[in-house]
Amino acid sequence: MDEQEAQARCDEAVQLVVGASGRPADPAAAAKIFTEVAAAGYPNGQFGLAELKLTANGVPADIPGALALYQEAAGRGHVPSLFRLGLITGSEGPYADLSESKRCLERCCDAGFPPAYEALGDAYFYGRGTLPSPKEAAQWYAKAAKAGDQSAMYKLGCLLEGGMGLAADPELSMQMFCQAAFKGVAAAQFKMAVLAYDGKTAGGKPEAARWYESCAGEIPTAKFNLATMYNNGDGIPADKAKAFVLYNEVAAGGDADALFQVGKMYIDGDGVAQDPHRGFEFIARAAKAGSQEAQQIIEGLRRRQNSQFIKIEGT
């Protein structure tokens, strides 16, 4: 097997993993191909097999085996394997080695591997394997953003907004948030919603609602805020029924404030058929989850019940 054939075989295996060109996915068959190519000493095969072992896709989970394959491929100059080693050793768990992670990421960056730029920026920002340095982080986030990394755009925007590691630049910060938001970064979309709601960007509250809608599926707070806007008719037409649906979806995750709002709407018959019994069930759950408003209602009910009991017994 020569290098050209090895690459063709790996390309075929990748197609089997993803089920491309109308073919059903067959990761087990892909694993056999990667195993053959890896045994022949080609790093692409070692990397592909390691990826399957890491995710238990088509083969049993085998993290030590995956690490050995990544290390062997990295030793042959395979940069994506080196990057994967940097990510694994940079994560919490039994394989954590922050100093090694940083060394791997630095080597990837030296090789001009764009996915490593943001990761090295994170290492500097959070102090993983090094002292925290927002200045160094900003430089790597900027390089990643220039390479088109939308997540790094958002992070660079945060640093520019707060003047961390570089001079504060609200205008450039907003540009970074906007670019990342349009590329689908949920955190950036939430940031744009907040800026629009506060009148710091064009469009005002209607624009804020659109951005909240964009990231509501990933950020429960965005869904809650959107529900509140519908509930109050705040910048958009009031829609109590839609507000109830959104609050209820957030409440399903145990959010105390959403539980309280759902309970209140049931009690008042606001956007949903009135059902006080159901409403107080939600109020009780909200109180247990930490809602002070719900706790005050529950405490008030207890006091009234105690007063009534004393009065009855006193007669």
C-alpha positions in Angstrom: 0.0 0.0 0.0 1.5 3.3 -1.0 0.6 6.8 0.3 -1.9 7.5 -2.5 -3.8 4.3 -1.9 -3.7 4.8 1.8 -5.3 8.2 1.4 -8.0 6.8 -1.0 -8.8 4.1 1.5 -9.1 6.6 4.3 -11.4 8.8 2.2 -13.6 5.7 1.6 -13.7 5.0 5.3 -14.8 8.6 6.0 -17.6 8.2 3.6 -18.7 5.1 5.5 -18.6 6.9 8.8 -20.9 9.7 7.7 -23.0 7.7 5.3 -22.4 10.1 2.3 -23.6 9.9 -1.3 -26.8 8.1 -0.3 -25.0 5.2 1.3 -26.0 4.1 4.9 -23.4 4.8 7.6 -21.3 1.7 8.4 -18.7 2.7 11.0 -17.7 -0.9 11.6 -16.7 -1.3 8.0 -14.9 2.1 8.3 -13.0 0.8 11.3 -11.7 -2.2 9.3 -10.4 0.0 6.6 -8.7 2.4 9.1 -7.2 -0.6 10.9 -5.6 -1.8 7.7 -4.2 1.6 6.8 -3.0 2.1 10.4 -1.2 -1.3 10.4 0.6 -0.2 7.2 2.0 2.7 9.2 0.0 5.6 7.7 -1.0 8.4 10.1 -4.3 9.1 8.5 -5.4 5.5 9.2 -4.1 5.8 12.8 -6.0 9.1 13.3 -9.3 7.7 11.8 -9.2 4.6 13.9 -8.4 6.6 17.0 -11.4 8.8 16.4 -13.7 5.8 16.3 -12.1 4.3 19.4 -12.5 7.7 21.2 -16.2 7.9 20.4 -17.1 4.1 20.5 -18.3 4.4 16.9 -18.1 1.1 15.1 -15.7 -0.3 17.7 -15.7 -0.5 21.5 -14.6 2.5 23.4 -10.8 2.5 24.0 -9.4 5.8 25.1 -5.9 4.4 26.0 -5.8 2.8 22.6 -6.9 6.0 20.9 -4.3 8.0 22.7 -1.6 5.5 21.6 -2.7 5.9 18.0 -2.8 9.7 18.2 0.7 9.7 19.7 2.1 7.4 17.0 0.5 9.5 14.2 1.7 12.8 15.9 5.2 11.3 15.9 4.9 11.0 12.2 4.0 14.7 11.9 0.2 14.3 11.7 -1.0 17.7 13.1 -4.7 16.8 13.6 -3.5 14.0 15.9 -1.3 16.4 17.8 -4.3 18.7 18.1 -6.5 15.9 19.5 -3.8 15.1 22.0 -3.8 18.7 23.1 -7.6 18.7 23.6 -7.7 15.4 25.5 -4.8 16.3 27.9 -6.3 19.8 28.3 -9.6 18.4 29.6 -10.5 17.2 33.1 -10.1 13.6 33.8 -7.5 10.8 34.2 -5.6 11.9 31.1 -5.3 15.6 32.0 -1.8 17.1 31.6 -2.1 20.8 31.1 1.5 21.5 30.4 1.6 18.7 27.7 -1.7 20.1 26.3 -0.2 23.6 25.9 2.9 22.1 24.2 0.8 20.2 21.8 -1.3 23.2 20.9 1.8 25.4 20.5 3.2 22.9 18.0 -0.1 22.9 16.1 -0.1 26.7 16.0 3.6 26.7 14.8 2.5 24.4 12.0 -0.2 26.9 11.0 -3.2 24.7 12.1 -6.1 27.2 12.5 -8.3 25.0 14.8 -5.6 25.2 17.5 -5.5 29.0 17.6 -8.6 29.4 19.7 -7.7 26.4 22.0 -4.3 28.0 22.7 -6.1 31.3 23.4 -8.2 29.4 25.9 -5.1 28.0 27.6 -3.7 31.4 28.1 -7.0 33.0 29.2 -7.9 30.3 31.8 -4.3 29.6 32.8 -4.1 26.0 31.6 -0.5 24.9 31.7 0.6 28.5 32.1 -0.1 31.6 34.0 -3.3 33.4 32.9 -2.6 36.0 30.3 -5.6 37.8 28.7 -3.1 39.6 26.4 -1.7 36.4 24.9 -5.3 35.0 24.7 -6.4 38.0 22.8 -3.6 37.6 20.3 -4.6 34.0 19.6 -8.3 34.7 19.5 -7.6 37.5 17.0 -5.6 35.1 14.8 -8.4 32.5 15.0 -11.0 35.1 14.2 -9.0 36.2 11.2 -9.0 32.6 10.1 -12.8 32.5 10.3 -13.3 30.9 13.7 -16.7 32.3 14.8 -16.4 31.2 18.4 -13.1 33.0 18.7 -14.8 36.1 17.2 -17.2 36.1 20.2 -14.4 35.6 22.7 -12.4 38.4 21.2 -15.5 40.6 21.3 -15.8 39.9 25.1 -12.1 40.9 25.6 -12.5 44.0 23.5 -15.7 45.0 25.4 -14.1 44.7 28.8 -10.6 45.9 27.8 -9.0 42.6 28.9 -5.6 42.1 27.5 -6.0 44.9 25.1 -7.5 48.4 24.9 -11.3 48.5 25.2 -12.9 49.0 21.8 -16.7 49.0 22.0 -17.2 49.5 18.2 -14.8 46.6 17.2 -16.3 44.5 20.0 -19.8 44.9 18.6 -18.5 44.0 15.1 -17.1 40.8 16.5 -20.3 40.0 18.3 -22.3 40.7 15.2 -20.1 38.6 12.9 -20.2 35.7 15.3 -24.0 36.0 15.8 -24.7 35.9 12.0 -22.5 32.8 11.9 -24.7 31.1 14.4 -22.8 31.4 17.7 -25.6 31.3 20.3 -23.7 33.2 22.9 -23.1 36.0 20.4 -26.8 36.0 19.4 -27.7 36.4 23.1 -25.3 39.3 23.4 -26.7 41.0 20.3 -30.2 40.6 21.9 -29.1 42.3 25.1 -27.4 45.1 23.2 -30.5 45.7 21.0 -32.8 45.6 24.0 -30.7 48.2 25.8 -30.8 50.4 22.7 -27.1 50.0 22.0 -27.6 48.7 18.5 -30.1 49.4 15.7 -33.5 47.7 15.8 -34.3 48.1 19.5 -36.6 45.6 21.3 -38.1 44.0 18.1 -34.5 43.2 17.0 -33.8 41.9 20.5 -36.8 39.5 20.2 -35.4 38.2 16.8 -32.0 37.5 18.3 -33.6 35.8 21.4 -35.6 33.7 19.0 -32.4 32.7 17.2 -30.7 31.4 20.3 -33.7 30.3 22.4 -33.1 26.6 21.5 -29.6 26.6 23.1 -29.9 29.3 25.8 -32.8 28.9 28.2 -32.4 32.4 29.5 -33.0 33.7 26.0 -36.2 31.7 25.8 -37.3 33.0 29.2 -36.5 36.6 28.2 -38.5 36.2 24.9 -41.4 34.8 26.9 -41.4 37.8 29.1 -41.4 40.1 26.1 -44.4 38.3 24.8 -46.1 38.2 28.2 -45.7 42.0 28.7 -46.0 43.1 25.1 -42.5 44.6 25.6 -41.4 45.9 22.2 -43.4 43.2 20.4 -47.2 42.4 20.3 -48.4 40.7 23.4 -49.1 37.0 23.1 -49.9 35.4 26.4 -50.4 32.0 24.9 -47.0 32.0 23.3 -45.5 33.3 26.5 -47.0 30.4 28.4 -45.6 27.9 26.0 -42.1 29.3 26.2 -42.2 29.6 30.0 -43.4 26.0 30.2 -40.5 24.8 28.1 -38.0 26.5 30.3 -39.8 25.3 33.4 -39.3 21.7 32.2 -35.7 22.2 32.9 -36.4 23.1 36.5 -35.8 26.9 36.2 -37.3 28.5 39.4 -38.5 31.7 37.7 -40.1 29.9 34.8 -41.9 27.5 37.2 -43.2 30.5 39.1 -44.4 32.2 35.9 -46.2 29.1 34.7 -47.9 28.7 38.1 -49.0 32.3 38.1 -50.4 32.0 34.6 -52.3 28.9 35.6 -53.8 30.6 38.6 -54.8 33.8 36.7 -55.9 31.9 33.5 -53.4 34.0 31.6 -52.6 32.5 28.2 -53.9 29.1 29.4 -57.1 27.7 30.8 -57.4 28.7 34.5 -56.4 25.9 36.8 -55.5 27.2 40.3 -54.7 23.7 41.6 -52.2 23.1 38.8 -50.9 26.6 39.3 -50.1 26.1 43.0 -48.3 22.8 42.1 -46.0 24.9 40.0 -45.7 27.6 42.7 -44.6 24.9 45.2 -42.1 23.5 42.7 -40.8 27.0 42.1 -40.4 27.6 45.8 -38.5 24.4 46.2 -36.3 25.4 43.3 -35.4 28.7 45.0 -37.9 31.3 43.8 -38.2 33.9 46.5 -41.5 35.1 45.1 -42.9 31.6 45.3 -41.5 31.1 48.8 -43.2 34.3 49.9 -46.6 33.1 48.5 -46.2 29.7 50.2 -45.2 31.3 53.5 -48.2 33.6 53.3 -50.5 30.7 52.7 -49.0 28.9 55.7 -49.5 31.9 58.0 -53.1 32.3 56.9 -53.8 28.6 57.5 -52.2 28.8 60.9 -54.2 31.9 61.9 -57.4 30.2 60.7 -56.5 27.1 62.7 -55.9 29.0 65.9 -59.1 30.9 65.5 -61.1 27.8 65.0 -59.5 26.0 68.0 -59.9 29.1 70.1 -63.7 29.0 69.6 
